[in-house]
């Protein structure tokens, strides 16, 4: 039962999620219900629950679990002695009387037991066990990839929902400006103010329709990962405080080299090849025996009962096949050892690249939040004051309000970039990295 153990470790990682989403206690190892089981996610979305459900309901993970279990069963079978062999021989039946078996010179019935080379059975079982370990590591890798896909889908859903809210607020503000323009027109104001405000309001409606389509697409993708109908109801994601990376590059690279599943996969493959080498070495050094007990039935030519014993042996020393297989296995294990060094170098590069993306996105978010948005709000206040006093036209007012909406959209996009980069960094490290509020990063 290695899959529940692997899933349990990975499920514990789920609890270390970013504060930008709902948190819960580390989830226990998930069960594997039928994909058609009901799953109610119509309330506020809890990331941990979504991840647990995606892992538990994924049919590919169930298939991998069964393959690993099958390999271990095969290992148990390989550790057993081969079945005995039954033998029946009838010699020299006269061709003139082919059905006259009693006239044969010998009728023999026997049982033989093949005996493999000493230690080869346990070594073959070890090969299967290591191959099952490879499948377990691949399960862990599939879980990691599934978690990444679900997290990206959740970020897309959060981004589309937040931008939809921004455009709704922008539409409300634009409608208020339109109402003021119409009231002024009734009091001999300019008709152009009404038409410009009306144009801006209609353009915002187009943005709202676009965001609604993006929300529907994000829901469909998330439901697909959860093995649910694409139109199944989903609640809105929680918008918590934005966060960023809270640990050093060296810490993450060191942890990645001890947690990445592909490293465990390569190690398990290397162990399997070495186990195959032990099988080949045993079979190259020790003969395979076959011991049999024979019974000779009475015939016309030999009227008495008889028995016999037979012992046969292979001659591995006269063939280079097993020793060549052993050399090939050692070479294959050496190649995997070199692969491990290559994988380690790639892991370091992936972690460094994703960490740099997090830092760059965080700096952009901070500038937008701390400088650009306050400047946009001041411009809006000045335009509103100028419009009320007649010193500014409605176009300036609409542009100022639109600028705030665009900055808020940029903030949402910048935050989503941070979240996406953190998800990729979690994947690169193999476990969720530590998050801190933006502004408190080391």
Secondary structure, 3 states (H helix, E strand, C coil): CHHHHHHHHHHHHHCCCCCCCCCCCCCCCCCCCCCCCCCCCCCCECHHHHHHHHHHHCHHHHHHHHHHHHHHHHHHHHCCCCCCEEEEEEECCCHHHCCCHHHCCEEEEEEEEEECCCCHHHHHHHHHHHHHHHHHHHHHHHHHHHHHHHHHHHHHHHHHHHHHHHHHHHHHHHHHHHHHHHHHHHCCCCHHHHHHHHHHHHHHHHHHHHHHHHHHHHHHHHHHHCCCCCCCCCCCECCCCCEEECCCHHHHHHHHHHHCHHHHHHHHHHHHHHHHHHHHHHHHHCCCEEEEEEEEECCCCCCCCEEEEEEEECCHHHCCHHHHHHHHHHHHHHHHHHHHHHHHHHHHHHHHHHHHHHHHHHHHHHHHHHHHHHHHHHHHHHHHHHHHHCCCCHHHHHHHHHHHHHHHHHHHHHHHHHHHHHHHHHHHHCCCCCEEECCCCC
